[in-house]
Amino acid sequence: MKSWLRIHRYLGAFCAPMLILFAISGSWQMLNYHKAKKDGSYKPPAAVKFTSDLHMAEDLEGPAKWAYRGILWIVAASLVTSSAIGLMMAFRLEPAKGRVMMLVAAGIALPLLLFLLAHE
């Protein structure tokens, strides 16, 4: 278990900066704060635009484009691995496994249900 905890900790430390960045910039994008309004009433601050560009990575060129995307794939794989280890540890260390199972089920069902309700 100590090895799993160490791997989880290191992957989490590696993923945390990009995860935080993507959570913040994704929230801005969901609310369209990264786009200027056509009537000129809103222009996104440079930091918001830059962070959203980092998140979307659409205008990249050359070898650095593939290196950046490679890092994003590594971060994604690390996040999936770290999350899977975290779930495994939650089930192993929590005496009330039903509670963990209910939280996992809610983490799957609630976003899916809300998406389906909003997707009509």
N, C-alpha and C positions, 0 to 999 in steps of 0.2 A: 504494500500500500504506500510505503514511503517513496518508492520509485515513481508510482503513478502521480502522487502529490507533487513531486519535484518536476516531472514533465508538465503537469497541468500548470504549475506556477511559472515555469519558464516560457511555455507557449502563451500563457496569459500576458506575461510581461512583454513579449514580442508583439502580440496582437493588439493590446490595449490602446496604444496611440492611434493606430489606423481605425480601430473600432469606434473610438470616441469621435475622431474626425468624421468618419462616415455617418455616424448617428446624428451628429450636429448638422452636417451639410445635407444629409438626406432629409432631415426635418425641414430645413430651409427650402429644399427643392419641392417637397410635398406641399408647402404653402406658397410656392412660386416666388419666394423672396429673392431668388437668384436672377429673375428676369425683370428687365425694365418694362414699365407700362408703355403702351403705344402712344398714349396721350401725353407722355412726359411727366406725369404726376409722381412717378417713383423711378429712381435709378438705384440699383443695388450698390451698397458700399463695396469698395475694392476687395476687402477681405472676404465678403460673402461670395462675390463673383469668383475670386481666386480659389477659395475652398470648394466651391461647387465645380469648378473646372477640374480641380484635383480629383474630385469624386467621380466625375463622368469620364474624364480622360479621353475625350473625343478628338481633340485637335493635335494629338501627338504625332511626331514623325521620326523616322530614322531608327537606328539601333536602340536608342534610349527608350523608345516607345515600347519595344518588346521586353526590355529589362524592367521597365516600370510595371508592365502587365504581368511579368513573371513574378515580381514581388507581390503583386496583388493576389495572384494565384497561391503563392506560398502563405500569405496572410489568411486567405480563405481556408486553405487546407489546415492550417494551424488552428484557426478558430473552430472548425468542425471537430478536429481531433481533441482540442481542449474541452469543448462542450461535451463531447462523448465521454471523456474521462471524468468530467465533473458530474455527469449523470450517473456514471458507474459508481463513483464515490458516494454520491447521495444515496443510492440504493444500498450500498454496502454498509455505510456508517450510520444511517438513520434507522433507529429501531422501529419506528412507525412507517413501514414501507408504503402502506396505503396512502398516507399523506403525500409522499413523494409522487406516487402514481397519479393521485388526483391533480397535483400541480402540473405534472407533465401533460396529462390529458387536457387540462384547462389551457395550457400553453399551446396546444395543438388546436383544440376545438374553438376557443374564443376568437382568435384572429380569423380562422376559416369561416365561422358563422357570421361574423361582422362583414367580412368580404362578400360572402354570398348574399347577405341582406342588402348591401350597398350596390351590388352588381346587377340589379334588376333592370 
